[in-house]
């Protein structure tokens, strides 16, 4: 791996890959009509190439690398639920589900170029992928910022409740 051994470089590569995949999926999703089919097709193939690149890089990455493919483990998930320590296992589950769903959407899209009967499954899988992506965004937002926001809201509400109680007791 040579120059890709630095964790900083690996995280930068992973972020660049995320941007490639997310941008391509978004363009493919919003151009899914007949007037912009060429752009939809190009973006769909870009998604497919991004998924293939991720699998290739993830299979070659050493253990412990952020580039390594996610490996969800039911036993590790159960252990985490009892201890609540370490990295949340839903990160791996979401990553694996997204790679599978978005990859399947891209693959069925490529296959529908030659087999028209694949268009309906492609559309259904793409719609399901969008909901999975939105769930992933909500989860990541909550894990990195939402806990802090909920804490602030809870403190604010507790302060409001205490100030209302103090006004009642002074009457």
C-alpha positions as CSV (number, residue, x, y, z in Angstrom):
1,X,0.0,0.0,0.0
2,X,3.0,2.3,0.4
3,X,1.8,5.9,0.4
4,X,-1.7,4.9,1.5
5,X,-0.5,3.6,4.9
6,X,-1.1,6.9,6.7
7,X,-4.5,6.9,8.5
8,X,-4.9,10.5,7.5
9,X,-4.5,9.6,3.8
10,X,-6.8,6.7,4.2
11,X,-9.5,8.8,5.7
12,X,-9.1,11.4,2.9
13,X,-9.5,8.6,0.4
14,X,-12.6,7.4,2.1
15,X,-14.1,10.9,2.2
16,X,-13.3,11.4,-1.5
17,X,-15.0,8.1,-2.2
18,X,-18.0,9.2,-0.2
19,X,-18.2,12.4,-2.2
20,X,-17.9,10.5,-5.5
21,X,-20.6,8.0,-4.6
22,X,-23.0,10.5,-3.0
23,X,-22.7,12.9,-5.9
24,X,-23.1,10.2,-8.5
25,X,-26.1,8.7,-6.8
26,X,-27.7,12.2,-6.4
27,X,-27.2,13.0,-10.0
28,X,-28.5,9.6,-11.1
29,X,-31.5,10.0,-8.9
30,X,-32.6,13.5,-10.0
31,X,-32.0,12.8,-13.7
32,X,-34.1,9.6,-13.8
33,X,-36.5,10.8,-16.5
34,X,-36.4,10.4,-20.3
35,X,-35.2,14.0,-21.0
36,X,-31.9,13.5,-19.1
37,X,-31.4,9.8,-19.6
38,X,-27.8,10.1,-20.9
39,X,-26.8,12.0,-17.7
40,X,-28.7,9.4,-15.6
41,X,-26.9,6.6,-17.3
42,X,-23.4,8.2,-16.9
43,X,-24.0,8.9,-13.2
44,X,-25.3,5.4,-12.7
45,X,-22.2,3.9,-14.2
46,X,-20.1,6.3,-12.0
47,X,-22.0,4.8,-9.0
48,X,-21.2,1.3,-10.2
49,X,-17.5,2.1,-10.7
50,X,-17.4,3.7,-7.2
51,X,-18.9,0.5,-5.6
52,X,-16.4,-1.7,-7.5
53,X,-13.5,0.5,-6.5
54,X,-14.7,0.4,-2.8
55,X,-14.9,-3.4,-2.9
56,X,-11.4,-3.7,-4.5
57,X,-9.9,-1.3,-2.1
58,X,-11.7,-2.8,0.9
59,X,-10.5,-6.3,0.0
60,X,-6.9,-5.2,-0.3
61,X,-6.8,-3.0,2.8
62,X,-5.1,-4.5,5.8
63,X,-6.9,-5.2,9.1
64,X,-7.5,-2.1,11.1
65,X,-7.5,0.2,8.1
66,X,-10.5,2.5,7.6
67,X,-10.5,1.4,4.0
68,X,-11.2,-2.2,5.0
69,X,-14.7,-3.4,4.1
70,X,-17.2,-3.2,7.0
71,X,-17.9,-6.6,8.7
72,X,-21.1,-6.5,10.7
73,X,-21.1,-9.1,13.4
74,X,-24.3,-10.1,15.3
75,X,-22.3,-11.3,18.4
76,X,-20.4,-8.0,18.5
77,X,-23.7,-6.1,18.2
78,X,-25.2,-8.0,21.2
79,X,-22.0,-7.4,23.2
80,X,-22.1,-3.7,22.4
81,X,-25.8,-3.5,23.4
82,X,-25.0,-5.0,26.9
83,X,-21.8,-2.9,27.5
84,X,-22.5,0.3,25.4
85,X,-18.8,0.8,24.9
86,X,-16.7,1.2,21.7
87,X,-17.8,2.0,18.2
88,X,-21.6,1.7,17.6
89,X,-22.2,-1.5,15.5
90,X,-24.8,0.2,13.4
91,X,-22.0,2.0,11.5
92,X,-20.9,-1.4,10.1
93,X,-24.4,-2.6,9.5
94,X,-25.4,0.6,7.7
95,X,-22.2,0.6,5.6
96,X,-22.7,-3.0,4.5
97,X,-26.4,-2.5,3.8
98,X,-25.7,0.7,1.8
99,X,-22.9,-1.0,-0.3
100,X,-25.3,-3.8,-1.1
101,X,-28.4,-1.7,-1.8
102,X,-26.6,1.0,-3.8
103,X,-24.5,-1.6,-5.6
104,X,-27.6,-3.6,-6.5
105,X,-29.3,-0.4,-7.7
106,X,-26.4,0.4,-10.0
107,X,-26.0,-3.2,-11.2
108,X,-29.7,-3.5,-12.1
109,X,-29.5,-0.1,-13.8
110,X,-26.6,-1.3,-15.9
111,X,-28.4,-4.6,-16.7
112,X,-31.6,-2.7,-17.7
113,X,-29.7,-1.2,-20.6
114,X,-29.9,-4.6,-22.2
115,X,-32.9,-6.1,-20.5
116,X,-35.9,-3.8,-20.3
117,X,-37.6,-6.1,-17.7
118,X,-34.9,-5.0,-15.2
119,X,-36.2,-1.4,-15.1
120,X,-38.9,-1.9,-12.5
121,X,-36.6,-3.8,-10.1
122,X,-34.0,-1.1,-10.7
123,X,-36.5,1.7,-9.8
124,X,-37.7,-0.2,-6.7
125,X,-34.2,-0.9,-5.4
126,X,-33.1,2.7,-6.1
127,X,-36.1,4.1,-4.1
128,X,-35.3,1.7,-1.2
129,X,-31.6,2.8,-1.4
130,X,-32.7,6.5,-1.1
131,X,-34.5,5.7,2.2
132,X,-31.6,3.7,3.5
133,X,-29.3,6.6,2.6
134,X,-31.6,9.1,4.5
135,X,-31.6,6.7,7.5
136,X,-27.8,6.6,7.3
137,X,-27.5,10.4,7.2
138,X,-29.9,10.7,10.2
139,X,-27.9,8.1,12.2
140,X,-24.5,9.7,11.5
141,X,-25.8,13.2,12.2
142,X,-27.3,11.9,15.5
143,X,-24.1,10.1,16.5
144,X,-21.8,13.0,15.8
145,X,-23.9,16.0,16.6
146,X,-27.4,14.9,17.7
147,X,-26.4,13.8,21.2
148,X,-25.0,17.3,21.9
149,X,-28.1,18.9,20.4
150,X,-30.4,16.7,22.4
151,X,-28.4,17.5,25.6
152,X,-28.7,21.2,24.9
153,X,-32.4,21.0,24.3
154,X,-32.9,18.9,27.4
155,X,-30.9,21.4,29.5
156,X,-32.9,24.3,28.0
157,X,-36.2,22.5,28.7
158,X,-35.1,21.7,32.3
159,X,-34.1,25.4,32.8
160,X,-37.5,26.4,31.5
161,X,-39.3,24.0,33.9
162,X,-37.2,25.1,36.9
163,X,-37.9,28.8,36.1
164,X,-41.6,28.0,35.9
165,X,-41.5,26.1,39.2
166,X,-39.6,29.0,40.9
167,X,-42.3,31.5,39.8
168,X,-45.0,29.3,41.2
169,X,-43.3,28.9,44.6
170,X,-42.8,32.6,45.0
171,X,-46.5,33.4,44.7
